[in-house]
Amino acid sequence: MKSPQVIQCARASAGHEPNLSDFGARLMQAEDRRFALRNLTIVAVIAAAMVSVFAVLDFFAYPDQRELFAYLRWTCVSIMIFSLFLVRSRFGKRYYKFFAVVVPLIPAFLVSMTIFVIQDPSSIYYAALSLCLVAIGFLFRWTFRSAVAISGVVLLFYLVACAPAILNGLTARVGAGLFSNLVFLVATGAVVVAGSHVHSRMRLEEFCRRERLRRQKMVLRQSTLELQQILDELRETEGQLIQSGKMASLGQLSAGVIHEIGNPLNHSNQALFLLRRRLRQFPEDEMIREAVEDIQDSVDRMKEIVRELREFSHKKSEVLTEFSLRESAEVAIRMLGKEIDDHEVGIDLRVEEGLLVSGVKNQVAQVLINLVHNAIQAMAKVDTGRRNLIVISASERDGKVALSILDNGPGIPEKIREKIFDPFFTTKEAGEGTGLGLSICFRILEAHRGGIQVKSDGATFTEFIVMLPSVITSVDDDVAEAPEEGNSRKSESQDPASHHSIATRDGNSALLSAENEYAVS
C-alpha cells in the first residue's frame, strides 16, 4: 500500500504532475525504510552518548539537582538502548515510522523535564531542543507536514515545561530569555521544515527520473526483443526464399532433364524394335525373348513417367477440363512411388473410375502430390508402431466432390492446425521445407471454387478433405453465367490458372508442390 507521505510528496512535486507509478512509490518507501532504520541506530547511539556526557553540565549549572538529573539521564539512556534493540527486531522494522518519531523525541522530553524541574524558561538547556530539531530534520526524511508536526511537538514540550514558571510570574530577565528561546526554537523549526520540504521535493524528482529511466529501459528492452524477433523472422524468411529460389531453378532445369531423358528412351525403344525383329529368327530362345520384353516394359514405364512430367509442367495444360479424379490420384501415387516404397507406406485408393471433376488437371494433381507427400513425411518422422497407411477416397456431397486423404500418422496439434495454410509457415528444419505447399494448395482450390479442411486428433490420424466442383455443378454454373445471347464466354476469373501464378510459373509447379508440411515430430 502506498504511504500517505509518498502520496503527499508526489502532490508536492516541483510544479508538474507526479509521474511515479505504484512500483516507484513502493521502491521509494522501501528506500525510506532502509534509511530510517539505519539512522535510528545512529541516533540512538549518539543520543545515549550525548545524554551521558552532558551530565557534566548538571554538575556546574545545577549542582543541587545533579542526583535527580542523573536519574533522569540514566532513564533516558536506558530507554534509548531498549529502543535500539526494538528497532533491530521484526516489530521495529515493521513499525519503523513510529520509532522514527519517538526516538528523537525522547531526548527532547528529557530536556523539557529538566526545564520543568528547575522552572527556568531562560535555561540554556533549550539549546538541546534545537539540537533535537536539527537531528530530526537532517537524519530523517520527513515530508512538509511531518516536519511541521514534529517541530510543533518539540515546541509544545518546551511550553509545557515553562508553564509553571509562567503561571507563577516571570521577571523581566526570565521573560526576555523565554522570548528569545522561543524565537530561536521557532526559527530552527522553520529551517528544519523548509529543509525537509525542499529535500522531499528533490527526492521525489529523483525517483521520478529513476521511474522514467526504468520505463525507458523497459521500452528499449521490449523494442530490442521485438527487433530481434523480426530479425529472426527475416532470416528465416530469407532462408525460405533462397530455398524456394533453388526449387524454382531446379524446376527450370527439370524441363531440360525431361528432354534429355526422352531422347535416349526413344533411341532405346527403336533399338528394342530392331532387336525384336532379329529375335524372330530365334524363336526357340525363350529366355532372351523374356528379357527383351522386360526391357520393353521398363522403357514404356519410363516413357510414361516422362510424358506425365512433361504434361504436368507444361504451361498449355493450365486449362479447365473434365477429367477423372482417380487418374489424378494415380498420377500422384506414381510420382511419389519411390518415397512410398522407401518408407513402406501402404496406399488404399478408393476412388471410382467414373467420378469426374472440372478443373485444371495438373493443378489438382499438384494438390494431391502435396498432401500425399506431407502424409508420408509425417508418418516417417514418428514410429507409431502401426503400419503406415494412406487412404484416398472420394464421394459426392451437395453437388461437389469430396476427396479425402487420411493417414494414420502422429496427427497435427490444434495450435499448428490454425496456421498450416499460412504462407511460409513450417515446422520442418531449415532446408527441408519452405512452408508454401499447403498455402499453394489452398489458393489452387479457392481458384477452383472449392476448398480444403483438415481434421486430426493430434495423436493418431490426420485427414485432409478437398472439395472440388463436380462436372454437373460446373456445367450448371456455366449455364447460369452465360449471356442472354447464348454466346459462350470464358471469364479470366473462372480460370484457376489465372488465379495461381506462383505454383505454375516457368513449369515449376511439380517441384514446388513438395515443399510444405504439417508433420510434428
Buried (B, 14 or more C-beta within 10 A) or exposed (E): EBBEBBBBBBEBBEEEEBBBEEEBBBBBBEEBBEBBBEBBBEBBEBBBEBBBEBBEBBEEBBEEBBEBBBEBBEBBBEBBEEBBEBBBEEEBBEBBBEBBBBBBBBBBBBBBBBBBBBBBBBBEBBBBBBBBBBBBBEBBBBBBBBBBEBBEBBBEBBBEBBEEBBEEEBEEEBBEBBEEBBEBBEEBBBBBBEBBBEBBBEBBBEBBEBBEEBBEEEEEEEEEEEEEEEEEEEEBBEEBEEBBEEBBEEBEEBBEEBEEBBEEBEEBBEEBEEBEEEBEEEEEEEEEBEEBEEBBEEBEEBBEBBEBBBBBBBEEBBBBEEBBBBBBBBBBBBBBEEBBEEEEBEBEBEBEEEBBBBBBBBBBBBBBBBBBBBBBBBBBBEEEEEEBBBBBBBEBEEEBBBBBBBBBBBBBBEEBBEEBBEBBBBBBEEEEBBBBBBBBBBBBBBBBBBBBEBBBEBEEBBBBBBBBBBBEBBEEBBEEEEEEEEEEEEEEEBBBBEBBEBBBEEBBBBBBBBBBBBBBE
